[in-house]
Amino acid sequence: MLVTGERKHSSYPVSGNVAYKEVVIRKPQQIKRRAKRPKKRWKPLLLVFAALIMCCFIIMRYTQAEALNHEIITLEKELDQLQRENELLNVDLMYKKDLTYIEEYAREKLGMDYPTEEQIVYIQVPENDDRVDTDREVASAEPVNRDQGILSLLAKFLD
């Protein structure tokens, strides 16, 4: 079968029994589209770069959170240790407040003992002695300094 005429739906026009290829001349608009194409290539790269920056930011935040968690755990361990040490010190304090411990310590470490009959001296103070009354008035008139230690009070008493 012989086909004559042109076929418009084919990419090659046919004239008779010869098919020929059309030469396509590009329009200036098509050239401009090609010039815009490289810009489209940058968009995916920018998206990838933005995603990379976001991932780095997220990783940085997780790293900071992990560092804070590590610090919290370390401080909690230190707090537990200090609480145990405090409990031990409280037990030791209760033991050392006991009167039997104080008596034992005074005898063994300080060499103290109960006084003997020769060491005890009894003093009788007359009730109507004027000098005693004036001493009491002077003693009550003096301000008491509560900041002095026991040793300074004993030294003042002995003088």
DSSP file (Angstrom, degrees, kcal/mol; ACC not computed):
  #  RESIDUE AA STRUCTURE BP1 BP2  ACC     N-H-->O    O-->H-N    N-H-->O    O-->H-N    TCO  KAPPA ALPHA  PHI   PSI    X-CA   Y-CA   Z-CA
    1    1 A M              0   0    0      0, 0.0     2,-0.5     0, 0.0     0, 0.0   0.000 360.0 360.0 360.0 132.3    0.0    0.0    0.0
    2    2 A L        -     0   0    0      2,-0.0     2,-0.6     0, 0.0    15,-0.1  -0.823 360.0-154.4-102.5 128.2    1.3    3.2   -1.1
    3    3 A V        -     0   0    0     -2,-0.5     2,-0.4    13,-0.1    12,-0.0  -0.882  13.8-178.7-107.8 129.4    0.8    6.2    1.1
    4    4 A T        +     0   0    0     -2,-0.6     2,-0.1    11,-0.1    11,-0.1  -0.925  42.4  39.0-124.2 153.1    0.7    9.6   -0.3
    5    5 A G  S    S-     0   0    0     -2,-0.4     2,-0.4     2,-0.1    11,-0.3  -0.380  90.3 -57.4 100.9 178.6    0.3   12.9    1.3
    6    6 A E        -     0   0    0     -2,-0.1     2,-0.6     9,-0.1     9,-0.1  -0.746  35.6-147.1 -99.1 141.8    1.6   14.2    4.6
    7    7 A R        -     0   0    0     -2,-0.4     3,-0.2     7,-0.2     7,-0.2  -0.940  10.0-171.0-104.9 123.6    1.1   12.7    7.9
    8    8 A K  S    S+     0   0    0     -2,-0.6    -1,-0.1     1,-0.2    -2,-0.0   0.735  77.7  60.6 -89.1 -22.4    0.9   15.3   10.6
    9    9 A H  S    S+     0   0    0      3,-0.0     2,-0.2     2,-0.0    -1,-0.2   0.592  89.7  83.5 -85.3  -8.0    0.9   13.1   13.7
   10   10 A S  S    S-     0   0    0     -3,-0.2     4,-0.1     2,-0.1    -3,-0.0  -0.566  79.6-129.7 -90.2 156.8    4.3   11.5   12.9
   11   11 A S  S    S+     0   0    0     -2,-0.2    11,-0.4     1,-0.1    -1,-0.1   0.717  97.9  59.3 -78.5 -19.9    7.6   13.2   13.9
   12   12 A Y  S    S-     0   0    0      9,-0.1     2,-0.2     7,-0.0    -5,-0.2  -0.937  86.1-134.8-108.5 122.4    8.9   12.7   10.4
   13   13 A P        -     0   0    0      0, 0.0     7,-1.8     0, 0.0     2,-0.5  -0.500  19.2-147.4 -72.4 144.9    6.9   14.3    7.6
   14   14 A V  E     -A   19   0A   0     -7,-0.2     2,-0.5     5,-0.2     5,-0.2  -0.943  17.3-177.0-117.7 132.2    6.3   12.0    4.6
   15   15 A S  E >   -A   18   0A   0      3,-2.4     3,-1.5    -2,-0.5     2,-0.3  -0.925  69.5 -44.0-126.7 104.8    6.1   13.2    1.1
   16   16 A G  T 3  S-     0   0    0     -2,-0.5   -13,-0.1   -11,-0.3     0, 0.0  -0.596 120.1 -28.0  73.8-131.6    5.3   10.3   -1.2
   17   17 A N  T 3  S+     0   0    0     -2,-0.3     2,-0.5    -3,-0.1    -1,-0.2   0.264 120.1  92.4-102.1  12.3    7.4    7.4   -0.3
   18   18 A V  E <   -A   15   0A   0     -3,-1.5    -3,-2.4     2,-0.0     2,-0.5  -0.912  56.6-161.8-110.3 129.8   10.3    9.5    1.1
   19   19 A A  E     -A   14   0A   0     -2,-0.5     2,-0.3    -5,-0.2    -5,-0.2  -0.907  13.5-175.9-106.1 135.0   10.5   10.4    4.8
   20   20 A Y        -     0   0    0     -7,-1.8     2,-0.4    -2,-0.5    -2,-0.0  -0.934  24.7-116.6-131.9 156.3   12.7   13.2    5.8
   21   21 A K        -     0   0    0     -2,-0.3     2,-0.3    -9,-0.2    -9,-0.1  -0.748  27.6-129.5 -94.8 134.1   13.7   14.7    9.0
   22   22 A E        -     0   0    0     -2,-0.4     2,-0.6   -11,-0.4    -1,-0.0  -0.586  15.1-128.3 -82.3 142.9   12.8   18.2    9.8
   23   23 A V        -     0   0    0     -2,-0.3     2,-0.6     2,-0.0    -1,-0.0  -0.806  24.4-145.9 -88.6 125.3   15.4   20.6   11.0
   24   24 A V        -     0   0    0     -2,-0.6     2,-0.6     2,-0.0    -2,-0.0  -0.816   6.1-156.3 -99.8 125.7   14.2   22.3   14.1
   25   25 A I        -     0   0    0     -2,-0.6     2,-0.2     1,-0.0    -2,-0.0  -0.872  19.7-129.7 -99.6 126.6   15.2   25.8   14.7
   26   26 A R        -     0   0    0     -2,-0.6    -1,-0.0     1,-0.1    -2,-0.0  -0.486  15.4-131.7 -79.4 144.2   15.1   26.8   18.3
   27   27 A K    >>  -     0   0    0     -2,-0.2     4,-1.2     1,-0.1     3,-0.6  -0.532  24.7-110.0 -87.6 159.5   13.4   29.9   19.4
   28   28 A P  H 3> S+     0   0    0      0, 0.0     4,-1.8     0, 0.0     5,-0.1   0.800 116.1  61.6 -61.5 -27.8   15.0   32.4   21.7
   29   29 A Q  H 3> S+     0   0    0      1,-0.2     4,-1.8     2,-0.2     5,-0.1   0.889 100.9  52.5 -65.3 -38.5   12.6   31.4   24.5
   30   30 A Q  H <> S+     0   0    0     -3,-0.6     4,-1.4     1,-0.2    -1,-0.2   0.852 107.5  52.2 -66.5 -33.8   14.0   27.9   24.5
   31   31 A I  H  X S+     0   0    0     -4,-1.2     4,-1.4     1,-0.2    -1,-0.2   0.896 107.0  52.5 -68.6 -39.6   17.5   29.2   24.8
   32   32 A K  H  X S+     0   0    0     -4,-1.8     4,-1.4     1,-0.2    -2,-0.2   0.867 104.3  57.2 -64.3 -35.5   16.5   31.3   27.8
   33   33 A R  H  X S+     0   0    0     -4,-1.8     4,-1.1     1,-0.2    -1,-0.2   0.894 104.2  52.2 -63.0 -38.3   15.0   28.2   29.5
   34   34 A R  H  < S+     0   0    0     -4,-1.4     3,-0.3     1,-0.2    -1,-0.2   0.863 104.9  55.5 -65.4 -34.8   18.3   26.5   29.3
   35   35 A A  H  < S+     0   0    0     -4,-1.4     4,-0.3     1,-0.2    -1,-0.2   0.826 108.1  49.4 -67.5 -30.7   20.1   29.4   30.9
   36   36 A K  H >X S+     0   0    0     -4,-1.4     4,-1.0    -3,-0.2     3,-0.9   0.710  92.2  80.8 -79.8 -20.7   17.7   29.2   33.9
   37   37 A R  H >X S+     0   0    0     -4,-1.1     4,-1.0    -3,-0.3     3,-0.7   0.862  82.8  58.4 -58.1 -42.0   18.3   25.4   34.2
   38   38 A P  H 3> S+     0   0    0      0, 0.0     4,-0.8     0, 0.0     3,-0.3   0.838 101.2  58.1 -60.4 -29.3   21.6   25.7   36.2
   39   39 A K  H X> S+     0   0    0     -3,-0.9     4,-0.9    -4,-0.3     3,-0.7   0.874 101.0  56.1 -65.6 -35.2   19.8   27.7   38.9
   40   40 A K  H << S+     0   0    0     -4,-1.0     3,-0.2    -3,-0.7    -1,-0.2   0.789  99.9  59.9 -66.9 -26.6   17.4   24.8   39.3
   41   41 A R  H 3X S+     0   0    0     -4,-1.0     4,-0.9    -3,-0.3    -1,-0.2   0.783 100.1  56.3 -70.9 -26.7   20.4   22.5   40.0
   42   42 A W  H <X S+     0   0    0     -4,-0.8     4,-2.7    -3,-0.7    -1,-0.2   0.769  92.2  70.9 -76.7 -26.0   21.3   24.7   43.0
   43   43 A K  H  X S+     0   0    0     -4,-0.9     4,-2.4    -3,-0.2     5,-0.2   0.935  99.5  44.5 -60.9 -48.6   18.0   24.3   44.7
   44   44 A P  H  > S+     0   0    0      0, 0.0     4,-2.6     0, 0.0    -1,-0.2   0.903 113.8  51.7 -62.7 -37.2   18.5   20.6   45.7
   45   45 A L  H  X S+     0   0    0     -4,-0.9     4,-2.4     2,-0.2    -2,-0.2   0.904 109.8  49.1 -65.0 -39.2   22.0   21.4   46.8
   46   46 A L  H  X S+     0   0    0     -4,-2.7     4,-2.7     2,-0.2    -1,-0.2   0.900 111.1  50.1 -65.6 -39.7   20.7   24.3   49.0
   47   47 A L  H  X S+     0   0    0     -4,-2.4     4,-2.5     2,-0.2    -2,-0.2   0.911 111.5  48.2 -63.9 -42.1   18.1   22.0   50.5
   48   48 A V  H  X S+     0   0    0     -4,-2.6     4,-2.3     2,-0.2    -2,-0.2   0.913 112.6  48.9 -63.7 -42.2   20.7   19.3   51.2
   49   49 A F  H  X S+     0   0    0     -4,-2.4     4,-2.3     2,-0.2    -2,-0.2   0.909 111.4  49.1 -64.4 -42.6   22.9   21.9   52.8
   50   50 A A  H  X S+     0   0    0     -4,-2.7     4,-2.3     2,-0.2    -2,-0.2   0.904 111.6  49.5 -63.5 -41.1   20.1   23.3   54.9
   51   51 A A  H  X S+     0   0    0     -4,-2.5     4,-2.4     2,-0.2    -2,-0.2   0.890 109.7  51.9 -64.6 -38.9   19.2   19.8   56.0
   52   52 A L  H  X S+     0   0    0     -4,-2.3     4,-2.3     2,-0.2    -2,-0.2   0.908 109.8  48.7 -63.3 -42.7   22.8   19.2   56.9
   53   53 A I  H  X S+     0   0    0     -4,-2.3     4,-2.3     2,-0.2    -2,-0.2   0.909 111.5  49.9 -64.1 -41.9   22.9   22.3   59.0
   54   54 A M  H  X S+     0   0    0     -4,-2.3     4,-2.4     2,-0.2    -2,-0.2   0.905 110.2  50.3 -64.1 -40.5   19.7   21.3   60.8
   55   55 A C  H  X S+     0   0    0     -4,-2.4     4,-2.6     2,-0.2    -2,-0.2   0.912 110.2  50.1 -62.8 -42.3   21.1   17.9   61.5
   56   56 A C  H  X S+     0   0    0     -4,-2.3     4,-2.4     2,-0.2    -2,-0.2   0.903 110.7  50.0 -62.4 -40.9   24.3   19.4   62.9
   57   57 A F  H  X S+     0   0    0     -4,-2.3     4,-2.2     2,-0.2    -2,-0.2   0.917 111.3  48.4 -63.6 -43.4   22.2   21.7   65.1
   58   58 A I  H  X S+     0   0    0     -4,-2.4     4,-2.4     2,-0.2    -2,-0.2   0.918 112.0  48.9 -64.3 -43.2   20.1   18.8   66.4
   59   59 A I  H  X S+     0   0    0     -4,-2.6     4,-2.2     1,-0.2    -1,-0.2   0.897 109.8  52.4 -63.0 -40.4   23.2   16.7   67.1
   60   60 A M  H  X S+     0   0    0     -4,-2.4     4,-2.3     2,-0.2    -2,-0.2   0.917 109.6  48.9 -62.1 -43.1   24.8   19.7   69.0
   61   61 A R  H  X S+     0   0    0     -4,-2.2     4,-2.5     1,-0.2    -2,-0.2   0.907 111.0  49.5 -64.0 -42.2   21.6   20.0   71.1
   62   62 A Y  H  X S+     0   0    0     -4,-2.4     4,-2.4     1,-0.2    -1,-0.2   0.886 109.9  52.3 -64.0 -37.1   21.6   16.3   72.0
   63   63 A T  H  X S+     0   0    0     -4,-2.2     4,-2.2     2,-0.2    -2,-0.2   0.920 110.1  47.6 -64.3 -43.5   25.3   16.6   72.9
   64   64 A Q  H  X S+     0   0    0     -4,-2.3     4,-2.3     2,-0.2    -2,-0.2   0.909 111.7  50.3 -63.5 -41.9   24.6   19.5   75.2
   65   65 A A  H  X S+     0   0    0     -4,-2.5     4,-2.3     1,-0.2    -2,-0.2   0.900 110.7  49.5 -63.8 -40.3   21.7   17.6   76.8
   66   66 A E  H  X S+     0   0    0     -4,-2.4     4,-2.4     2,-0.2    -1,-0.2   0.887 109.2  51.7 -66.0 -39.2   23.9   14.5   77.3
   67   67 A A  H  X S+     0   0    0     -4,-2.2     4,-2.2     2,-0.2    -2,-0.2   0.910 111.0  47.9 -63.9 -41.6   26.6   16.6   78.9
   68   68 A L  H  X S+     0   0    0     -4,-2.3     4,-2.4     2,-0.2    -2,-0.2   0.898 110.9  51.1 -66.1 -39.9   24.1   18.2   81.3
   69   69 A N  H  X S+     0   0    0     -4,-2.3     4,-2.4     2,-0.2    -2,-0.2   0.907 109.7  50.3 -62.8 -40.9   22.7   14.7   82.2
   70   70 A H  H  X S+     0   0    0     -4,-2.4     4,-2.2     1,-0.2    -2,-0.2   0.909 111.1  48.7 -63.0 -41.7   26.2   13.5   82.9
   71   71 A E  H  X S+     0   0    0     -4,-2.2     4,-2.5     2,-0.2    -2,-0.2   0.894 110.4  51.3 -65.3 -39.9   26.8   16.5   85.2
   72   72 A I  H  X S+     0   0    0     -4,-2.4     4,-2.4     2,-0.2    -2,-0.2   0.921 110.4  48.6 -63.0 -44.0   23.5   15.8   87.0
   73   73 A I  H  X S+     0   0    0     -4,-2.4     4,-2.2     2,-0.2    -2,-0.2   0.911 111.5  50.0 -63.0 -42.1   24.4   12.2   87.6
   74   74 A T  H  X S+     0   0    0     -4,-2.2     4,-2.2     1,-0.2    -2,-0.2   0.920 112.1  47.2 -62.6 -44.1   27.9   13.1   88.9
   75   75 A L  H  X S+     0   0    0     -4,-2.5     4,-2.4     1,-0.2    -1,-0.2   0.864 110.1  53.0 -67.2 -35.6   26.4   15.7   91.3
   76   76 A E  H  X S+     0   0    0     -4,-2.4     4,-2.4     2,-0.2    -1,-0.2   0.900 109.3  49.0 -65.9 -39.6   23.7   13.2   92.5
   77   77 A K  H  X S+     0   0    0     -4,-2.2     4,-2.3     2,-0.2    -2,-0.2   0.917 111.9  48.8 -63.6 -42.7   26.5   10.7   93.2
   78   78 A E  H  X S+     0   0    0     -4,-2.2     4,-2.4     1,-0.2    -2,-0.2   0.895 110.4  51.5 -63.7 -39.7   28.4   13.3   95.1
   79   79 A L  H  X S+     0   0    0     -4,-2.4     4,-2.3     2,-0.2    -2,-0.2   0.916 109.4  49.7 -63.4 -43.5   25.3   14.3   97.0
   80   80 A D  H  X S+     0   0    0     -4,-2.4     4,-2.3     2,-0.2    -2,-0.2   0.914 111.4  49.2 -60.6 -42.8   24.7   10.7   98.0
   81   81 A Q  H  X S+     0   0    0     -4,-2.3     4,-2.3     1,-0.2    -2,-0.2   0.916 111.8  48.0 -64.0 -43.2   28.3   10.3   99.2
   82   82 A L  H  X S+     0   0    0     -4,-2.4     4,-2.3     2,-0.2    -1,-0.2   0.858 110.1  52.6 -67.1 -34.7   28.0   13.5  101.3
   83   83 A Q  H  X S+     0   0    0     -4,-2.3     4,-2.3     2,-0.2    -1,-0.2   0.904 110.1  48.2 -66.9 -40.9   24.7   12.4  102.8
   84   84 A R  H  X S+     0   0    0     -4,-2.3     4,-2.2     2,-0.2    -2,-0.2   0.918 112.2  49.2 -63.2 -42.5   26.3    9.1  103.9
   85   85 A E  H  X S+     0   0    0     -4,-2.3     4,-2.2     1,-0.2    -2,-0.2   0.890 110.0  52.1 -63.4 -39.1   29.3   11.0  105.3
   86   86 A N  H  X S+     0   0    0     -4,-2.3     4,-2.3     2,-0.2    -1,-0.2   0.900 108.3  50.7 -63.5 -42.0   26.9   13.3  107.2
   87   87 A E  H  X S+     0   0    0     -4,-2.3     4,-2.2     2,-0.2    -2,-0.2   0.919 110.2  49.6 -62.0 -43.4   25.1   10.3  108.7
   88   88 A L  H  X S+     0   0    0     -4,-2.2     4,-2.3     1,-0.2    -2,-0.2   0.900 111.0  49.6 -62.8 -40.3   28.4    8.8  109.8
   89   89 A L  H  X S+     0   0    0     -4,-2.2     4,-2.4     2,-0.2    -1,-0.2   0.872 109.3  51.8 -67.1 -36.1   29.4   12.1  111.4
   90   90 A N  H  X S+     0   0    0     -4,-2.3     4,-2.4     2,-0.2    -2,-0.2   0.898 110.0  48.9 -65.9 -40.1   26.0   12.4  113.2
   91   91 A V  H  X S+     0   0    0     -4,-2.2     4,-2.1     2,-0.2    -2,-0.2   0.925 112.3  48.6 -63.5 -43.8   26.4    8.9  114.6
   92   92 A D  H  X S+     0   0    0     -4,-2.3     4,-2.2     1,-0.2    -2,-0.2   0.889 110.9  51.1 -63.1 -39.5   30.0    9.8  115.8
   93   93 A L  H  X S+     0   0    0     -4,-2.4     4,-1.4     2,-0.2    -2,-0.2   0.918 109.1  49.9 -64.9 -43.7   28.6   13.0  117.3
   94   94 A M  H  X S+     0   0    0     -4,-2.4     4,-0.6     1,-0.2    -1,-0.2   0.887 111.4  50.2 -62.0 -38.1   25.9   11.1  119.2
   95   95 A Y  H >< S+     0   0    0     -4,-2.1     3,-0.7     1,-0.2     6,-0.3   0.903 111.1  47.7 -65.8 -41.2   28.5    8.7  120.5
   96   96 A K  H 3< S+     0   0    0     -4,-2.2    -1,-0.2     1,-0.2    -2,-0.2   0.665 104.7  60.2 -78.2 -15.5   30.8   11.5  121.6
   97   97 A K  H 3< S+     0   0    0     -4,-1.4    -1,-0.2    -5,-0.1    -2,-0.2   0.655  80.5 108.4 -80.7 -15.9   28.0   13.3  123.4
   98   98 A D  S <X S-     0   0    0     -3,-0.7     4,-2.0    -4,-0.6     3,-0.2  -0.387  71.6-136.6 -65.3 136.2   27.4   10.3  125.6
   99   99 A L  H  > S+     0   0    0      1,-0.2     4,-2.5     2,-0.2     5,-0.2   0.822 102.9  56.8 -66.0 -32.7   28.5   10.9  129.2
  100  100 A T  H  > S+     0   0    0      2,-0.2     4,-2.4     1,-0.2    -1,-0.2   0.901 108.0  48.1 -66.3 -38.0   30.2    7.5  129.5
  101  101 A Y  H  > S+     0   0    0     -6,-0.3     4,-2.9     2,-0.2    -2,-0.2   0.918 111.4  50.1 -65.7 -41.8   32.3    8.3  126.5
  102  102 A I  H  X S+     0   0    0     -4,-2.0     4,-2.4     2,-0.2    -2,-0.2   0.919 112.4  46.8 -63.2 -43.1   33.3   11.6  128.0
  103  103 A E  H  X S+     0   0    0     -4,-2.5     4,-2.1     2,-0.2    -1,-0.2   0.925 113.8  47.9 -64.0 -44.6   34.2   10.1  131.3
  104  104 A E  H  X S+     0   0    0     -4,-2.4     4,-2.8     1,-0.2     5,-0.4   0.911 112.5  49.0 -62.8 -43.4   36.2    7.3  129.6
  105  105 A Y  H  X>S+     0   0    0     -4,-2.9     4,-1.9     1,-0.2     5,-1.4   0.909 110.2  51.2 -63.4 -42.6   38.0    9.9  127.4
  106  106 A A  H  <5S+     0   0    0     -4,-2.4     6,-2.9    -5,-0.2    -1,-0.2   0.887 115.3  42.4 -64.0 -38.6   38.8   12.1  130.4
  107  107 A R  H  <5S+     0   0    0     -4,-2.1     4,-0.4     4,-0.2    -2,-0.2   0.940 124.4  32.3 -73.0 -47.3   40.3    9.2  132.3
  108  108 A E  H  <5S+     0   0    0     -4,-2.8    -3,-0.2    -5,-0.2    -2,-0.2   0.945 130.6  26.7 -80.4 -48.7   42.3    7.5  129.5
  109  109 A K  T  <5S+     0   0    0     -4,-1.9    -3,-0.2    -5,-0.4    -2,-0.1   0.884 131.5  32.7 -85.7 -40.3   43.4   10.4  127.2
  110  110 A L  S   <S-     0   0    0     -5,-1.4    -3,-0.2    -4,-0.2    -4,-0.1   0.574  97.2-127.5 -97.3  -9.6   43.5   13.3  129.6
  111  111 A G        +     0   0    0     -4,-0.4    -4,-0.2    -6,-0.3     2,-0.2   0.776  54.4 152.9  71.6  25.1   44.6   11.4  132.8
  112  112 A M        +     0   0    0     -6,-2.9     2,-0.3    -7,-0.1    -1,-0.2  -0.533  16.9 173.8 -87.3 155.4   41.8   12.9  134.8
  113  113 A D        -     0   0    0     -2,-0.2     3,-0.1     3,-0.0   -10,-0.0  -0.953  41.3 -78.2-151.0 166.9   40.2   11.1  137.8
  114  114 A Y        -     0   0    0     -2,-0.3     2,-0.1     1,-0.1     0, 0.0  -0.400  60.4 -98.4 -66.2 147.6   37.7   11.9  140.6
  115  115 A P        -     0   0    0      0, 0.0    -1,-0.1     0, 0.0     2,-0.1  -0.368  34.5-132.1 -69.9 147.5   39.1   14.1  143.4
  116  116 A T    >>  -     0   0    0     -3,-0.1     4,-0.7     1,-0.1     3,-0.6  -0.365  30.7 -97.4 -87.6 175.2   40.3   12.4  146.5
  117  117 A E  T 34 S+     0   0    0      1,-0.2     3,-0.4     2,-0.2    -1,-0.1   0.809 123.4  56.3 -65.0 -30.7   39.4   13.6  150.1
  118  118 A E  T 34 S+     0   0    0      1,-0.2    -1,-0.2     3,-0.0     0, 0.0   0.778 104.6  53.2 -71.9 -25.4   42.7   15.5  150.4
  119  119 A Q  T <4 S+     0   0    0     -3,-0.6     2,-0.4     2,-0.0    -1,-0.2   0.648  89.0  91.2 -84.6 -15.1   41.9   17.5  147.3
  120  120 A I     <  -     0   0    0     -4,-0.7     2,-0.4    -3,-0.4     0, 0.0  -0.702  55.5-172.7 -86.6 129.3   38.5   18.7  148.4
  121  121 A V        -     0   0    0     -2,-0.4     2,-0.4     2,-0.0    -3,-0.0  -0.989   8.8-154.3-123.7 126.9   38.4   22.0  150.3
  122  122 A Y        -     0   0    0     -2,-0.4     2,-0.4     2,-0.0    -2,-0.0  -0.856   8.8-163.4-102.3 136.0   35.2   23.3  151.9
  123  123 A I        -     0   0    0     -2,-0.4     2,-0.5     2,-0.0    -2,-0.0  -0.957   7.2-150.0-120.9 136.2   34.8   27.1  152.4
  124  124 A Q        -     0   0    0     -2,-0.4    -2,-0.0     2,-0.0     0, 0.0  -0.912   9.3-161.2-106.2 130.7   32.3   28.7  154.7
  125  125 A V        -     0   0    0     -2,-0.5     2,-0.1     7,-0.0    -2,-0.0  -0.938  19.5-126.3-111.4 124.9   31.0   32.1  153.8
  126  126 A P    >   -     0   0    0      0, 0.0     3,-0.7     0, 0.0     6,-0.1  -0.420  11.9-138.9 -69.3 146.4   29.4   34.2  156.4
  127  127 A E  T 3  S+     0   0    0      1,-0.2    -2,-0.0    -2,-0.1     0, 0.0   0.836  96.0  47.2 -76.3 -32.6   25.9   35.5  155.6
  128  128 A N  T 3  S+     0   0    0      4,-0.0     2,-0.5     5,-0.0    -1,-0.2   0.018  75.2 132.7-100.7  27.3   26.3   39.0  156.9
  129  129 A D    <>  -     0   0    0     -3,-0.7     4,-1.2     1,-0.2     3,-0.2  -0.687  44.8-156.4 -82.4 123.0   29.6   39.9  155.4
  130  130 A D  H  > S+     0   0    0     -2,-0.5     4,-2.2     1,-0.2     5,-0.2   0.856  91.0  59.8 -67.3 -34.6   29.4   43.4  153.8
  131  131 A R  H  > S+     0   0    0      1,-0.2     4,-2.1     2,-0.2    -1,-0.2   0.877 101.9  52.9 -62.9 -36.8   32.3   42.6  151.5
  132  132 A V  H  > S+     0   0    0      1,-0.2     4,-1.9     2,-0.2    -1,-0.2   0.897 108.0  51.5 -65.5 -39.8   30.5   39.7  149.9
  133  133 A D  H  X S+     0   0    0     -4,-1.2     4,-2.1     1,-0.2    -2,-0.2   0.915 109.9  48.3 -65.4 -42.0   27.5   41.9  149.2
  134  134 A T  H  X S+     0   0    0     -4,-2.2     4,-2.7     1,-0.2     5,-0.2   0.883 109.4  53.5 -66.4 -36.2   29.6   44.5  147.4
  135  135 A D  H  X S+     0   0    0     -4,-2.1     4,-2.6     1,-0.2    -1,-0.2   0.897 108.4  50.2 -63.8 -38.2   31.3   41.9  145.4
  136  136 A R  H  X S+     0   0    0     -4,-1.9     4,-2.3     2,-0.2    -1,-0.2   0.905 110.7  49.0 -66.7 -39.2   27.9   40.6  144.3
  137  137 A E  H  X S+     0   0    0     -4,-2.1     4,-1.7     2,-0.2    -2,-0.2   0.927 113.5  46.2 -65.3 -43.8   26.8   44.1  143.3
  138  138 A V  H  X S+     0   0    0     -4,-2.7     4,-1.5     1,-0.2    -2,-0.2   0.907 112.5  51.1 -64.6 -40.7   30.0   44.7  141.3
  139  139 A A  H  < S+     0   0    0     -4,-2.6    -1,-0.2     1,-0.2    -2,-0.2   0.883 112.2  46.0 -65.3 -37.8   29.8   41.3  139.7
  140  140 A S  H  < S+     0   0    0     -4,-2.3    -1,-0.2     1,-0.2    -2,-0.2   0.781 109.7  55.3 -76.6 -23.9   26.2   41.9  138.6
  141  141 A A  H  < S+     0   0    0     -4,-1.7    -2,-0.2    -5,-0.2    -1,-0.2   0.766  89.6  89.3 -77.8 -25.6   27.1   45.4  137.4
  142  142 A E  S  < S-     0   0    0     -4,-1.5     2,-0.2    -5,-0.1    -4,-0.0  -0.519  85.6-117.8 -73.5 134.7   29.8   44.1  135.0
  143  143 A P        -     0   0    0      0, 0.0     2,-0.6     0, 0.0    -1,-0.1  -0.508  26.4-124.7 -71.0 141.4   28.6   43.2  131.6
  144  144 A V        -     0   0    0     -2,-0.2     2,-0.9    -4,-0.1     3,-0.0  -0.764  13.9-147.9 -90.6 123.7   29.0   39.6  130.8
  145  145 A N    >   -     0   0    0     -2,-0.6     3,-0.9     1,-0.1    -1,-0.0  -0.822  13.2-174.3 -92.3 108.4   31.0   39.0  127.6
  146  146 A R  T 3  S+     0   0    0     -2,-0.9    -1,-0.1     1,-0.2    -2,-0.0   0.539  73.9  73.6 -81.9  -6.1   29.6   35.7  126.2
  147  147 A D  T 3  S+     0   0    0     -3,-0.0    -1,-0.2     2,-0.0     2,-0.1   0.570  73.3 103.6 -83.8  -8.1   32.2   35.6  123.4
  148  148 A Q  S <  S-     0   0    0     -3,-0.9     2,-0.1     1,-0.1     0, 0.0  -0.443  71.6-122.1 -75.9 149.3   35.0   34.6  125.8
  149  149 A G     >  -     0   0    0     -2,-0.1     4,-1.7     1,-0.1     5,-0.1  -0.258  25.9-102.3 -82.4 174.8   36.1   31.0  125.7
  150  150 A I  H  > S+     0   0    0      1,-0.2     4,-2.3     2,-0.2     5,-0.2   0.881 119.7  54.5 -65.9 -39.3   36.1   28.6  128.7
  151  151 A L  H  > S+     0   0    0      1,-0.2     4,-2.4     2,-0.2    -1,-0.2   0.902 107.5  48.9 -64.9 -40.9   39.8   28.9  129.2
  152  152 A S  H  > S+     0   0    0      2,-0.2     4,-2.1     1,-0.2    -1,-0.2   0.873 111.1  50.9 -67.8 -34.8   39.7   32.7  129.5
  153  153 A L  H  X S+     0   0    0     -4,-1.7     4,-2.1     2,-0.2    -2,-0.2   0.900 111.2  48.2 -66.9 -39.8   36.8   32.5  132.0
  154  154 A L  H  X S+     0   0    0     -4,-2.3     4,-2.2     2,-0.2    -2,-0.2   0.904 111.5  49.6 -66.4 -40.0   38.8   30.0  134.1
  155  155 A A  H  X S+     0   0    0     -4,-2.4     4,-1.3     1,-0.2    -2,-0.2   0.895 112.1  48.3 -65.2 -38.9   41.9   32.3  133.9
  156  156 A K  H  < S+     0   0    0     -4,-2.1    -1,-0.2     1,-0.2    -2,-0.2   0.868 111.2  50.8 -67.3 -37.3   39.8   35.3  135.0
  157  157 A F  H  < S+     0   0    0     -4,-2.1    -2,-0.2     1,-0.2    -1,-0.2   0.884 109.8  49.5 -68.6 -38.6   38.2   33.3  137.8
  158  158 A L  H  <        0   0    0     -4,-2.2    -1,-0.2     1,-0.2    -2,-0.2   0.763 360.0 360.0 -73.8 -24.8   41.7   32.1  139.1
  159  159 A D     <        0   0    0     -4,-1.3    -1,-0.2    -5,-0.2    -2,-0.2   0.478 360.0 360.0 -79.3 360.0   43.1   35.7  139.1
